Amino acid sequence: MVNSSGRASGQKAHLLLPTLKENDTHCIDFHYYFSSRDRSSPGALNVYVKVNGGPQGNPVWNVSGVVTEGWVKAELAISTFWPHFYQI
């Protein structure tokens, strides 16, 4: 869990899953909750796939600027058949 309450605008947090080594499709389920003190834009949540220890690259999923009413479930299917390992 990454809690950003009380943080300054523009700060970032990173949460990394363990490295996946199978060349297959993996389902990633998570919940997110966006809020802000003034009900304005709460920021952004991005999901990246880092392949073979390389650079972060572009997001494969994102949501931004939406205040949610409670927790929202997200489900992603991540497929990488070549190269050999990746991290989300």
PyMOL Python script that loads the backbone (N, CA, C, O; Angstrom):
from pymol import cmd

cmd.read_pdbstr("""\
ATOM      1  N   MET A   1       0.848  -1.177   0.000  1.00  0.00           N
ATOM      2  CA  MET A   1       0.000   0.000   0.000  1.00  0.00           C
ATOM      3  C   MET A   1       0.889   1.233   0.000  1.00  0.00           C
ATOM      4  O   MET A   1       1.889   1.302   0.714  1.00  0.00           O
ATOM      5  N   VAL A   2       0.506   2.193  -0.806  1.00  0.00           N
ATOM      6  CA  VAL A   2       1.207   3.473  -0.843  1.00  0.00           C
ATOM      7  C   VAL A   2       0.208   4.540  -0.436  1.00  0.00           C
ATOM      8  O   VAL A   2      -0.794   4.745  -1.121  1.00  0.00           O
ATOM      9  N   ASN A   3       0.470   5.222   0.667  1.00  0.00           N
ATOM     10  CA  ASN A   3      -0.406   6.277   1.154  1.00  0.00           C
ATOM     11  C   ASN A   3       0.257   7.612   0.865  1.00  0.00           C
ATOM     12  O   ASN A   3       1.359   7.887   1.340  1.00  0.00           O
ATOM     13  N   SER A   4      -0.425   8.441   0.081  1.00  0.00           N
ATOM     14  CA  SER A   4       0.170   9.730  -0.280  1.00  0.00           C
ATOM     15  C   SER A   4      -0.438  10.899   0.478  1.00  0.00           C
ATOM     16  O   SER A   4      -0.128  12.053   0.180  1.00  0.00           O
ATOM     17  N   SER A   5      -1.299  10.622   1.453  1.00  0.00           N
ATOM     18  CA  SER A   5      -1.882  11.727   2.215  1.00  0.00           C
ATOM     19  C   SER A   5      -0.793  12.458   2.994  1.00  0.00           C
ATOM     20  O   SER A   5       0.120  11.836   3.538  1.00  0.00           O
ATOM     21  N   GLY A   6      -0.898  13.768   3.040  1.00  0.00           N
ATOM     22  CA  GLY A   6       0.091  14.567   3.744  1.00  0.00           C
ATOM     23  C   GLY A   6       1.366  14.803   2.955  1.00  0.00           C
ATOM     24  O   GLY A   6       2.314  15.379   3.489  1.00  0.00           O
ATOM     25  N   ARG A   7       1.418  14.384   1.726  1.00  0.00           N
ATOM     26  CA  ARG A   7       2.612  14.580   0.901  1.00  0.00           C
ATOM     27  C   ARG A   7       2.471  15.845   0.063  1.00  0.00           C
ATOM     28  O   ARG A   7       1.360  16.302  -0.203  1.00  0.00           O
ATOM     29  N   ALA A   8       3.595  16.400  -0.346  1.00  0.00           N
ATOM     30  CA  ALA A   8       3.605  17.596  -1.182  1.00  0.00           C
ATOM     31  C   ALA A   8       3.236  17.237  -2.610  1.00  0.00           C
ATOM     32  O   ALA A   8       3.494  16.123  -3.065  1.00  0.00           O
ATOM     33  N   SER A   9       2.641  18.171  -3.306  1.00  0.00           N
ATOM     34  CA  SER A   9       2.280  17.985  -4.705  1.00  0.00           C
ATOM     35  C   SER A   9       3.516  17.664  -5.537  1.00  0.00           C
ATOM     36  O   SER A   9       4.573  18.269  -5.358  1.00  0.00           O
ATOM     37  N   GLY A  10       3.372  16.707  -6.445  1.00  0.00           N
ATOM     38  CA  GLY A  10       4.469  16.345  -7.330  1.00  0.00           C
ATOM     39  C   GLY A  10       5.339  15.205  -6.839  1.00  0.00           C
ATOM     40  O   GLY A  10       6.159  14.693  -7.601  1.00  0.00           O
ATOM     41  N   GLN A  11       5.184  14.790  -5.581  1.00  0.00           N
ATOM     42  CA  GLN A  11       5.973  13.677  -5.086  1.00  0.00           C
ATOM     43  C   GLN A  11       5.480  12.373  -5.704  1.00  0.00           C
ATOM     44  O   GLN A  11       4.308  12.258  -6.063  1.00  0.00           O
ATOM     45  N   LYS A  12       6.376  11.387  -5.829  1.00  0.00           N
ATOM     46  CA  LYS A  12       6.045  10.108  -6.436  1.00  0.00           C
ATOM     47  C   LYS A  12       6.414   8.971  -5.504  1.00  0.00           C
ATOM     48  O   LYS A  12       7.317   9.087  -4.676  1.00  0.00           O
ATOM     49  N   ALA A  13       5.692   7.868  -5.658  1.00  0.00           N
ATOM     50  CA  ALA A  13       6.001   6.640  -4.932  1.00  0.00           C
ATOM     51  C   ALA A  13       6.061   5.505  -5.942  1.00  0.00           C
ATOM     52  O   ALA A  13       5.359   5.531  -6.953  1.00  0.00           O
ATOM     53  N   HIS A  14       6.888   4.519  -5.676  1.00  0.00           N
ATOM     54  CA  HIS A  14       7.021   3.355  -6.557  1.00  0.00           C
ATOM     55  C   HIS A  14       6.757   2.103  -5.737  1.00  0.00           C
ATOM     56  O   HIS A  14       7.273   1.959  -4.629  1.00  0.00           O
ATOM     57  N   LEU A  15       5.969   1.217  -6.273  1.00  0.00           N
ATOM     58  CA  LEU A  15       5.683  -0.076  -5.659  1.00  0.00           C
ATOM     59  C   LEU A  15       5.988  -1.126  -6.715  1.00  0.00           C
ATOM     60  O   LEU A  15       5.325  -1.162  -7.751  1.00  0.00           O
ATOM     61  N   LEU A  16       6.981  -1.984  -6.476  1.00  0.00           N
ATOM     62  CA  LEU A  16       7.414  -2.969  -7.461  1.00  0.00           C
ATOM     63  C   LEU A  16       6.994  -4.370  -7.041  1.00  0.00           C
ATOM     64  O   LEU A  16       7.154  -4.753  -5.883  1.00  0.00           O
ATOM     65  N   LEU A  17       6.455  -5.130  -7.987  1.00  0.00           N
ATOM     66  CA  LEU A  17       6.163  -6.544  -7.767  1.00  0.00           C
ATOM     67  C   LEU A  17       7.445  -7.343  -7.959  1.00  0.00           C
ATOM     68  O   LEU A  17       8.373  -6.873  -8.618  1.00  0.00           O
ATOM     69  N   PRO A  18       7.507  -8.536  -7.395  1.00  0.00           N
ATOM     70  CA  PRO A  18       8.673  -9.379  -7.658  1.00  0.00           C
ATOM     71  C   PRO A  18       8.813  -9.654  -9.163  1.00  0.00           C
ATOM     72  O   PRO A  18       7.832  -9.580  -9.903  1.00  0.00           O
ATOM     73  N   THR A  19      10.011  -9.964  -9.601  1.00  0.00           N
ATOM     74  CA  THR A  19      10.269 -10.251 -11.003  1.00  0.00           C
ATOM     75  C   THR A  19       9.521 -11.503 -11.425  1.00  0.00           C
ATOM     76  O   THR A  19       9.546 -12.518 -10.728  1.00  0.00           O
ATOM     77  N   LEU A  20       8.852 -11.425 -12.576  1.00  0.00           N
ATOM     78  CA  LEU A  20       8.143 -12.568 -13.152  1.00  0.00           C
ATOM     79  C   LEU A  20       9.024 -13.166 -14.235  1.00  0.00           C
ATOM     80  O   LEU A  20       9.505 -12.446 -15.110  1.00  0.00           O
ATOM     81  N   LYS A  21       9.238 -14.466 -14.187  1.00  0.00           N
ATOM     82  CA  LYS A  21      10.178 -15.100 -15.102  1.00  0.00           C
ATOM     83  C   LYS A  21       9.499 -15.961 -16.158  1.00  0.00           C
ATOM     84  O   LYS A  21      10.144 -16.360 -17.128  1.00  0.00           O
ATOM     85  N   GLU A  22       8.231 -16.252 -15.995  1.00  0.00           N
ATOM     86  CA  GLU A  22       7.551 -17.096 -16.961  1.00  0.00           C
ATOM     87  C   GLU A  22       7.145 -16.280 -18.181  1.00  0.00           C
ATOM     88  O   GLU A  22       6.713 -15.136 -18.040  1.00  0.00           O
ATOM     89  N   ASN A  23       7.272 -16.838 -19.352  1.00  0.00           N
ATOM     90  CA  ASN A  23       6.799 -16.203 -20.574  1.00  0.00           C
ATOM     91  C   ASN A  23       5.340 -16.594 -20.758  1.00  0.00           C
ATOM     92  O   ASN A  23       5.030 -17.594 -21.406  1.00  0.00           O
ATOM     93  N   ASP A  24       4.456 -15.801 -20.183  1.00  0.00           N
ATOM     94  CA  ASP A  24       3.040 -16.138 -20.170  1.00  0.00           C
ATOM     95  C   ASP A  24       2.245 -14.878 -19.866  1.00  0.00           C
ATOM     96  O   ASP A  24       2.814 -13.793 -19.742  1.00  0.00           O
ATOM     97  N   THR A  25       0.935 -15.019 -19.747  1.00  0.00           N
ATOM     98  CA  THR A  25       0.066 -13.914 -19.359  1.00  0.00           C
ATOM     99  C   THR A  25      -0.189 -13.999 -17.860  1.00  0.00           C
ATOM    100  O   THR A  25      -0.533 -15.059 -17.338  1.00  0.00           O
ATOM    101  N   HIS A  26      -0.016 -12.878 -17.175  1.00  0.00           N
ATOM    102  CA  HIS A  26      -0.281 -12.804 -15.741  1.00  0.00           C
ATOM    103  C   HIS A  26      -1.410 -11.823 -15.494  1.00  0.00           C
ATOM    104  O   HIS A  26      -1.479 -10.772 -16.130  1.00  0.00           O
ATOM    105  N   CYS A  27      -2.293 -12.165 -14.572  1.00  0.00           N
ATOM    106  CA  CYS A  27      -3.378 -11.265 -14.175  1.00  0.00           C
ATOM    107  C   CYS A  27      -2.945 -10.495 -12.936  1.00  0.00           C
ATOM    108  O   CYS A  27      -2.517 -11.086 -11.945  1.00  0.00           O
ATOM    109  N   ILE A  28      -3.056  -9.201 -12.998  1.00  0.00           N
ATOM    110  CA  ILE A  28      -2.691  -8.326 -11.895  1.00  0.00           C
ATOM    111  C   ILE A  28      -3.972  -7.653 -11.414  1.00  0.00           C
ATOM    112  O   ILE A  28      -4.609  -6.916 -12.167  1.00  0.00           O
ATOM    113  N   ASP A  29      -4.347  -7.901 -10.172  1.00  0.00           N
ATOM    114  CA  ASP A  29      -5.523  -7.276  -9.567  1.00  0.00           C
ATOM    115  C   ASP A  29      -5.061  -6.346  -8.454  1.00  0.00           C
ATOM    116  O   ASP A  29      -4.201  -6.710  -7.651  1.00  0.00           O
ATOM    117  N   PHE A  30      -5.627  -5.158  -8.409  1.00  0.00           N
ATOM    118  CA  PHE A  30      -5.316  -4.228  -7.325  1.00  0.00           C
ATOM    119  C   PHE A  30      -6.484  -3.273  -7.150  1.00  0.00           C
ATOM    120  O   PHE A  30      -7.348  -3.163  -8.020  1.00  0.00           O
ATOM    121  N   HIS A  31      -6.499  -2.592  -6.028  1.00  0.00           N
ATOM    122  CA  HIS A  31      -7.523  -1.593  -5.731  1.00  0.00           C
ATOM    123  C   HIS A  31      -6.842  -0.242  -5.553  1.00  0.00           C
ATOM    124  O   HIS A  31      -5.722  -0.160  -5.050  1.00  0.00           O
ATOM    125  N   TYR A  32      -7.527   0.808  -5.968  1.00  0.00           N
ATOM    126  CA  TYR A  32      -7.004   2.157  -5.768  1.00  0.00           C
ATOM    127  C   TYR A  32      -8.116   3.069  -5.291  1.00  0.00           C
ATOM    128  O   TYR A  32      -9.298   2.822  -5.531  1.00  0.00           O
ATOM    129  N   TYR A  33      -7.713   4.127  -4.612  1.00  0.00           N
ATOM    130  CA  TYR A  33      -8.641   5.105  -4.040  1.00  0.00           C
ATOM    131  C   TYR A  33      -8.035   6.475  -4.234  1.00  0.00           C
ATOM    132  O   TYR A  33      -6.945   6.745  -3.730  1.00  0.00           O
ATOM    133  N   PHE A  34      -8.720   7.347  -4.955  1.00  0.00           N
ATOM    134  CA  PHE A  34      -8.244   8.701  -5.207  1.00  0.00           C
ATOM    135  C   PHE A  34      -9.093   9.698  -4.450  1.00  0.00           C
ATOM    136  O   PHE A  34     -10.321   9.676  -4.534  1.00  0.00           O
ATOM    137  N   SER A  35      -8.440  10.560  -3.721  1.00  0.00           N
ATOM    138  CA  SER A  35      -9.137  11.657  -3.046  1.00  0.00           C
ATOM    139  C   SER A  35      -8.208  12.855  -2.984  1.00  0.00           C
ATOM    140  O   SER A  35      -7.004  12.739  -3.214  1.00  0.00           O
ATOM    141  N   SER A  36      -8.783  14.002  -2.670  1.00  0.00           N
ATOM    142  CA  SER A  36      -7.983  15.201  -2.446  1.00  0.00           C
ATOM    143  C   SER A  36      -8.745  16.099  -1.490  1.00  0.00           C
ATOM    144  O   SER A  36      -9.970  16.024  -1.390  1.00  0.00           O
ATOM    145  N   ARG A  37      -8.021  16.932  -0.802  1.00  0.00           N
ATOM    146  CA  ARG A  37      -8.660  17.791   0.204  1.00  0.00           C
ATOM    147  C   ARG A  37      -9.698  18.729  -0.380  1.00  0.00           C
ATOM    148  O   ARG A  37     -10.741  18.966   0.230  1.00  0.00           O
ATOM    149  N   ASP A  38      -9.412  19.268  -1.573  1.00  0.00           N
ATOM    150  CA  ASP A  38     -10.337  20.235  -2.167  1.00  0.00           C
ATOM    151  C   ASP A  38     -11.191  19.632  -3.288  1.00  0.00           C
ATOM    152  O   ASP A  38     -11.832  20.367  -4.040  1.00  0.00           O
ATOM    153  N   ARG A  39     -11.203  18.288  -3.404  1.00  0.00           N
ATOM    154  CA  ARG A  39     -11.979  17.566  -4.428  1.00  0.00           C
ATOM    155  C   ARG A  39     -11.538  17.907  -5.851  1.00  0.00           C
ATOM    156  O   ARG A  39     -12.281  17.673  -6.804  1.00  0.00           O
ATOM    157  N   SER A  40     -10.335  18.457  -5.995  1.00  0.00           N
ATOM    158  CA  SER A  40      -9.801  18.743  -7.330  1.00  0.00           C
ATOM    159  C   SER A  40      -8.992  17.534  -7.789  1.00  0.00           C
ATOM    160  O   SER A  40      -9.120  16.450  -7.218  1.00  0.00           O
ATOM    161  N   SER A  41      -8.183  17.706  -8.790  1.00  0.00           N
ATOM    162  CA  SER A  41      -7.404  16.611  -9.360  1.00  0.00           C
ATOM    163  C   SER A  41      -6.470  15.987  -8.314  1.00  0.00           C
ATOM    164  O   SER A  41      -5.604  16.671  -7.769  1.00  0.00           O
ATOM    165  N   PRO A  42      -6.645  14.697  -8.038  1.00  0.00           N
ATOM    166  CA  PRO A  42      -5.823  14.043  -7.020  1.00  0.00           C
ATOM    167  C   PRO A  42      -4.488  13.505  -7.521  1.00  0.00           C
ATOM    168  O   PRO A  42      -3.720  12.958  -6.729  1.00  0.00           O
ATOM    169  N   GLY A  43      -4.193  13.640  -8.783  1.00  0.00           N
ATOM    170  CA  GLY A  43      -2.931  13.137  -9.300  1.00  0.00           C
ATOM    171  C   GLY A  43      -3.151  12.012 -10.295  1.00  0.00           C
ATOM    172  O   GLY A  43      -4.178  11.962 -10.973  1.00  0.00           O
ATOM    173  N   ALA A  44      -2.164  11.095 -10.381  1.00  0.00           N
ATOM    174  CA  ALA A  44      -2.223  10.024 -11.380  1.00  0.00           C
ATOM    175  C   ALA A  44      -1.670   8.725 -10.804  1.00  0.00           C
ATOM    176  O   ALA A  44      -0.826   8.728  -9.908  1.00  0.00           O
ATOM    177  N   LEU A  45      -2.164   7.630 -11.338  1.00  0.00           N
ATOM    178  CA  LEU A  45      -1.667   6.297 -11.017  1.00  0.00           C
ATOM    179  C   LEU A  45      -1.321   5.638 -12.337  1.00  0.00           C
ATOM    180  O   LEU A  45      -2.173   5.514 -13.217  1.00  0.00           O
ATOM    181  N   ASN A  46      -0.066   5.212 -12.480  1.00  0.00           N
ATOM    182  CA  ASN A  46       0.419   4.578 -13.708  1.00  0.00           C
ATOM    183  C   ASN A  46       0.961   3.194 -13.399  1.00  0.00           C
ATOM    184  O   ASN A  46       1.561   2.980 -12.346  1.00  0.00           O
ATOM    185  N   VAL A  47       0.752   2.253 -14.312  1.00  0.00           N
ATOM    186  CA  VAL A  47       1.318   0.906 -14.213  1.00  0.00           C
ATOM    187  C   VAL A  47       2.270   0.738 -15.389  1.00  0.00           C
ATOM    188  O   VAL A  47       1.899   0.950 -16.544  1.00  0.00           O
ATOM    189  N   TYR A  48       3.497   0.356 -15.076  1.00  0.00           N
ATOM    190  CA  TYR A  48       4.536   0.168 -16.085  1.00  0.00           C
ATOM    191  C   TYR A  48       5.006  -1.283 -16.081  1.00  0.00           C
ATOM    192  O   TYR A  48       4.887  -1.975 -15.070  1.00  0.00           O
ATOM    193  N   VAL A  49       5.533  -1.737 -17.199  1.00  0.00           N
ATOM    194  CA  VAL A  49       6.191  -3.035 -17.282  1.00  0.00           C
ATOM    195  C   VAL A  49       7.647  -2.776 -17.638  1.00  0.00           C
ATOM    196  O   VAL A  49       7.957  -2.177 -18.668  1.00  0.00           O
ATOM    197  N   LYS A  50       8.526  -3.239 -16.768  1.00  0.00           N
ATOM    198  CA  LYS A  50       9.966  -3.074 -16.957  1.00  0.00           C
ATOM    199  C   LYS A  50      10.507  -4.417 -17.447  1.00  0.00           C
ATOM    200  O   LYS A  50      10.445  -5.411 -16.723  1.00  0.00           O
ATOM    201  N   VAL A  51      11.032  -4.453 -18.665  1.00  0.00           N
ATOM    202  CA  VAL A  51      11.424  -5.703 -19.308  1.00  0.00           C
ATOM    203  C   VAL A  51      12.932  -5.910 -19.233  1.00  0.00           C
ATOM    204  O   VAL A  51      13.711  -5.016 -19.563  1.00  0.00           O
ATOM    205  N   ASN A  52      13.337  -7.114 -18.791  1.00  0.00           N
ATOM    206  CA  ASN A  52      14.754  -7.507 -18.709  1.00  0.00           C
ATOM    207  C   ASN A  52      15.616  -6.481 -17.987  1.00  0.00           C
ATOM    208  O   ASN A  52      16.769  -6.269 -18.360  1.00  0.00           O
ATOM    209  N   GLY A  53      15.063  -5.838 -16.946  1.00  0.00           N
ATOM    210  CA  GLY A  53      15.814  -4.870 -16.163  1.00  0.00           C
ATOM    211  C   GLY A  53      16.068  -3.564 -16.887  1.00  0.00           C
ATOM    212  O   GLY A  53      16.867  -2.746 -16.432  1.00  0.00           O
ATOM    213  N   GLY A  54      15.396  -3.360 -18.012  1.00  0.00           N
ATOM    214  CA  GLY A  54      15.600  -2.161 -18.806  1.00  0.00           C
ATOM    215  C   GLY A  54      14.896  -0.944 -18.226  1.00  0.00           C
ATOM    216  O   GLY A  54      14.521  -0.941 -17.053  1.00  0.00           O
ATOM    217  N   PRO A  55      14.715   0.094 -19.046  1.00  0.00           N
ATOM    218  CA  PRO A  55      14.078   1.317 -18.567  1.00  0.00           C
ATOM    219  C   PRO A  55      12.594   1.117 -18.296  1.00  0.00           C
ATOM    220  O   PRO A  55      11.997   0.128 -18.722  1.00  0.00           O
ATOM    221  N   GLN A  56      12.022   2.055 -17.593  1.00  0.00           N
ATOM    222  CA  GLN A  56      10.615   1.977 -17.186  1.00  0.00           C
ATOM    223  C   GLN A  56       9.658   1.969 -18.375  1.00  0.00           C
ATOM    224  O   GLN A  56       8.669   1.237 -18.340  1.00  0.00           O
ATOM    225  N   GLY A  57       9.904   2.735 -19.403  1.00  0.00           N
ATOM    226  CA  GLY A  57       9.057   2.745 -20.584  1.00  0.00           C
ATOM    227  C   GLY A  57       7.761   3.514 -20.387  1.00  0.00           C
ATOM    228  O   GLY A  57       7.647   4.315 -19.460  1.00  0.00           O
ATOM    229  N   ASN A  58       6.795   3.277 -21.244  1.00  0.00           N
ATOM    230  CA  ASN A  58       5.508   3.950 -21.189  1.00  0.00           C
ATOM    231  C   ASN A  58       4.516   3.161 -20.346  1.00  0.00           C
ATOM    232  O   ASN A  58       4.635   1.940 -20.236  1.00  0.00           O
ATOM    233  N   PRO A  59       3.530   3.844 -19.744  1.00  0.00           N
ATOM    234  CA  PRO A  59       2.543   3.119 -18.943  1.00  0.00           C
ATOM    235  C   PRO A  59       1.710   2.169 -19.808  1.00  0.00           C
ATOM    236  O   PRO A  59       1.367   2.493 -20.945  1.00  0.00           O
ATOM    237  N   VAL A  60       1.388   0.995 -19.257  1.00  0.00           N
ATOM    238  CA  VAL A  60       0.482   0.057 -19.923  1.00  0.00           C
ATOM    239  C   VAL A  60      -0.947   0.264 -19.424  1.00  0.00           C
ATOM    240  O   VAL A  60      -1.893  -0.277 -19.997  1.00  0.00           O
ATOM    241  N   TRP A  61      -1.099   1.050 -18.353  1.00  0.00           N
ATOM    242  CA  TRP A  61      -2.413   1.390 -17.790  1.00  0.00           C
ATOM    243  C   TRP A  61      -2.240   2.648 -16.966  1.00  0.00           C
ATOM    244  O   TRP A  61      -1.197   2.846 -16.343  1.00  0.00           O
ATOM    245  N   ASN A  62      -3.262   3.509 -16.957  1.00  0.00           N
ATOM    246  CA  ASN A  62      -3.192   4.687 -16.087  1.00  0.00           C
ATOM    247  C   ASN A  62      -4.587   5.229 -15.819  1.00  0.00           C
ATOM    248  O   ASN A  62      -5.538   4.949 -16.550  1.00  0.00           O
ATOM    249  N   VAL A  63      -4.681   6.002 -14.764  1.00  0.00           N
ATOM    250  CA  VAL A  63      -5.885   6.747 -14.412  1.00  0.00           C
ATOM    251  C   VAL A  63      -5.403   8.041 -13.767  1.00  0.00           C
ATOM    252  O   VAL A  63      -4.419   8.045 -13.027  1.00  0.00           O
ATOM    253  N   SER A  64      -6.101   9.139 -14.050  1.00  0.00           N
ATOM    254  CA  SER A  64      -5.678  10.406 -13.453  1.00  0.00           C
ATOM    255  C   SER A  64      -6.850  11.363 -13.349  1.00  0.00           C
ATOM    256  O   SER A  64      -7.824  11.269 -14.096  1.00  0.00           O
ATOM    257  N   GLY A  65      -6.732  12.287 -12.403  1.00  0.00           N
ATOM    258  CA  GLY A  65      -7.658  13.394 -12.275  1.00  0.00           C
ATOM    259  C   GLY A  65      -9.071  13.058 -11.874  1.00  0.00           C
ATOM    260  O   GLY A  65      -9.958  13.898 -12.023  1.00  0.00           O
ATOM    261  N   VAL A  66      -9.321  11.851 -11.366  1.00  0.00           N
ATOM    262  CA  VAL A  66     -10.677  11.450 -11.009  1.00  0.00           C
ATOM    263  C   VAL A  66     -10.724  11.132  -9.518  1.00  0.00           C
ATOM    264  O   VAL A  66      -9.999  10.256  -9.046  1.00  0.00           O
ATOM    265  N   VAL A  67     -11.565  11.829  -8.784  1.00  0.00           N
ATOM    266  CA  VAL A  67     -11.787  11.503  -7.377  1.00  0.00           C
ATOM    267  C   VAL A  67     -12.754  10.330  -7.336  1.00  0.00           C
ATOM    268  O   VAL A  67     -13.833  10.403  -7.924  1.00  0.00           O
ATOM    269  N   THR A  68     -12.389   9.250  -6.652  1.00  0.00           N
ATOM    270  CA  THR A  68     -13.245   8.065  -6.602  1.00  0.00           C
ATOM    271  C   THR A  68     -14.128   8.090  -5.360  1.00  0.00           C
ATOM    272  O   THR A  68     -13.816   8.737  -4.361  1.00  0.00           O
ATOM    273  N   GLU A  69     -15.210   7.386  -5.453  1.00  0.00           N
ATOM    274  CA  GLU A  69     -16.105   7.186  -4.308  1.00  0.00           C
ATOM    275  C   GLU A  69     -15.780   5.824  -3.715  1.00  0.00           C
ATOM    276  O   GLU A  69     -16.459   4.843  -4.017  1.00  0.00           O
ATOM    277  N   GLY A  70     -14.771   5.749  -2.889  1.00  0.00           N
ATOM    278  CA  GLY A  70     -14.339   4.482  -2.313  1.00  0.00           C
ATOM    279  C   GLY A  70     -13.292   3.808  -3.188  1.00  0.00           C
ATOM    280  O   GLY A  70     -12.773   4.399  -4.135  1.00  0.00           O
ATOM    281  N   TRP A  71     -12.995   2.558  -2.851  1.00  0.00           N
ATOM    282  CA  TRP A  71     -11.972   1.783  -3.538  1.00  0.00           C
ATOM    283  C   TRP A  71     -12.506   1.278  -4.873  1.00  0.00           C
ATOM    284  O   TRP A  71     -13.660   0.863  -4.976  1.00  0.00           O
ATOM    285  N   VAL A  72     -11.655   1.318  -5.889  1.00  0.00           N
ATOM    286  CA  VAL A  72     -11.988   0.848  -7.231  1.00  0.00           C
ATOM    287  C   VAL A  72     -11.046  -0.312  -7.566  1.00  0.00           C
ATOM    288  O   VAL A  72      -9.837  -0.218  -7.356  1.00  0.00           O
ATOM    289  N   LYS A  73     -11.612  -1.406  -8.088  1.00  0.00           N
ATOM    290  CA  LYS A  73     -10.792  -2.557  -8.454  1.00  0.00           C
ATOM    291  C   LYS A  73     -10.351  -2.431  -9.907  1.00  0.00           C
ATOM    292  O   LYS A  73     -11.142  -2.080 -10.782  1.00  0.00           O
ATOM    293  N   ALA A  74      -9.077  -2.723 -10.148  1.00  0.00           N
ATOM    294  CA  ALA A  74      -8.531  -2.759 -11.503  1.00  0.00           C
ATOM    295  C   ALA A  74      -7.981  -4.157 -11.750  1.00  0.00           C
ATOM    296  O   ALA A  74      -7.371  -4.758 -10.866  1.00  0.00           O
ATOM    297  N   GLU A  75      -8.197  -4.665 -12.944  1.00  0.00           N
ATOM    298  CA  GLU A  75      -7.691  -5.974 -13.341  1.00  0.00           C
ATOM    299  C   GLU A  75      -6.965  -5.825 -14.671  1.00  0.00           C
ATOM    300  O   GLU A  75      -7.532  -5.328 -15.644  1.00  0.00           O
ATOM    301  N   LEU A  76      -5.720  -6.254 -14.706  1.00  0.00           N
ATOM    302  CA  LEU A  76      -4.910  -6.143 -15.919  1.00  0.00           C
ATOM    303  C   LEU A  76      -4.396  -7.520 -16.317  1.00  0.00           C
ATOM    304  O   LEU A  76      -4.058  -8.334 -15.458  1.00  0.00           O
ATOM    305  N   ALA A  77      -4.337  -7.777 -17.607  1.00  0.00           N
ATOM    306  CA  ALA A  77      -3.680  -8.963 -18.140  1.00  0.00           C
ATOM    307  C   ALA A  77      -2.386  -8.491 -18.793  1.00  0.00           C
ATOM    308  O   ALA A  77      -2.415  -7.742 -19.770  1.00  0.00           O
ATOM    309  N   ILE A  78      -1.271  -8.922 -18.260  1.00  0.00           N
ATOM    310  CA  ILE A  78       0.041  -8.532 -18.768  1.00  0.00           C
ATOM    311  C   ILE A  78       0.639  -9.733 -19.487  1.00  0.00           C
ATOM    312  O   ILE A  78       0.832 -10.790 -18.886  1.00  0.00           O
ATOM    313  N   SER A  79       0.931  -9.573 -20.766  1.00  0.00           N
ATOM    314  CA  SER A  79       1.500 -10.659 -21.571  1.00  0.00           C
ATOM    315  C   SER A  79       2.874 -10.267 -22.076  1.00  0.00           C
ATOM    316  O   SER A  79       3.041  -9.235 -22.727  1.00  0.00           O
ATOM    317  N   THR A  80       3.841 -11.088 -21.772  1.00  0.00           N
ATOM    318  CA  THR A  80       5.182 -10.920 -22.322  1.00  0.00           C
ATOM    319  C   THR A  80       5.705 -12.314 -22.645  1.00  0.00           C
ATOM    320  O   THR A  80       5.935 -13.122 -21.745  1.00  0.00           O
ATOM    321  N   PHE A  81       5.888 -12.585 -23.904  1.00  0.00           N
ATOM    322  CA  PHE A  81       6.355 -13.909 -24.305  1.00  0.00           C
ATOM    323  C   PHE A  81       7.828 -13.912 -24.659  1.00  0.00           C
ATOM    324  O   PHE A  81       8.460 -14.968 -24.684  1.00  0.00           O
ATOM    325  N   TRP A  82       8.365 -12.777 -24.925  1.00  0.00           N
ATOM    326  CA  TRP A  82       9.789 -12.652 -25.205  1.00  0.00           C
ATOM    327  C   TRP A  82      10.146 -11.237 -24.878  1.00  0.00           C
ATOM    328  O   TRP A  82       9.545 -10.354 -25.490  1.00  0.00           O
ATOM    329  N   PRO A  83      10.982 -10.932 -24.056  1.00  0.00           N
ATOM    330  CA  PRO A  83      12.114 -11.590 -23.420  1.00  0.00           C
ATOM    331  C   PRO A  83      11.733 -12.424 -22.206  1.00  0.00           C
ATOM    332  O   PRO A  83      10.568 -12.759 -21.994  1.00  0.00           O
ATOM    333  N   HIS A  84      12.743 -12.746 -21.421  1.00  0.00           N
ATOM    334  CA  HIS A  84      12.575 -13.796 -20.425  1.00  0.00           C
ATOM    335  C   HIS A  84      12.058 -13.353 -19.064  1.00  0.00           C
ATOM    336  O   HIS A  84      11.498 -14.184 -18.349  1.00  0.00           O
ATOM    337  N   PHE A  85      12.210 -12.104 -18.665  1.00  0.00           N
ATOM    338  CA  PHE A  85      11.697 -11.707 -17.349  1.00  0.00           C
ATOM    339  C   PHE A  85      11.261 -10.253 -17.369  1.00  0.00           C
ATOM    340  O   PHE A  85      11.753  -9.444 -18.156  1.00  0.00           O
ATOM    341  N   TYR A  86      10.326  -9.944 -16.485  1.00  0.00           N
ATOM    342  CA  TYR A  86       9.809  -8.573 -16.419  1.00  0.00           C
ATOM    343  C   TYR A  86       9.296  -8.276 -15.022  1.00  0.00           C
ATOM    344  O   TYR A  86       9.070  -9.180 -14.217  1.00  0.00           O
ATOM    345  N   GLN A  87       9.118  -6.989 -14.753  1.00  0.00           N
ATOM    346  CA  GLN A  87       8.675  -6.524 -13.451  1.00  0.00           C
ATOM    347  C   GLN A  87       7.600  -5.472 -13.644  1.00  0.00           C
ATOM    348  O   GLN A  87       7.708  -4.638 -14.543  1.00  0.00           O
ATOM    349  N   ILE A  88       6.575  -5.497 -12.824  1.00  0.00           N
ATOM    350  CA  ILE A  88       5.459  -4.563 -12.916  1.00  0.00           C
ATOM    351  C   ILE A  88       5.536  -3.619 -11.738  1.00  0.00           C
ATOM    352  O   ILE A  88       4.692  -2.734 -11.600  1.00  0.00           O
TER     353      ILE A  88
END
""", "prot")
cmd.dss("prot")
cmd.show_as("cartoon", "prot")
cmd.util.cbc("prot")
cmd.orient("prot")
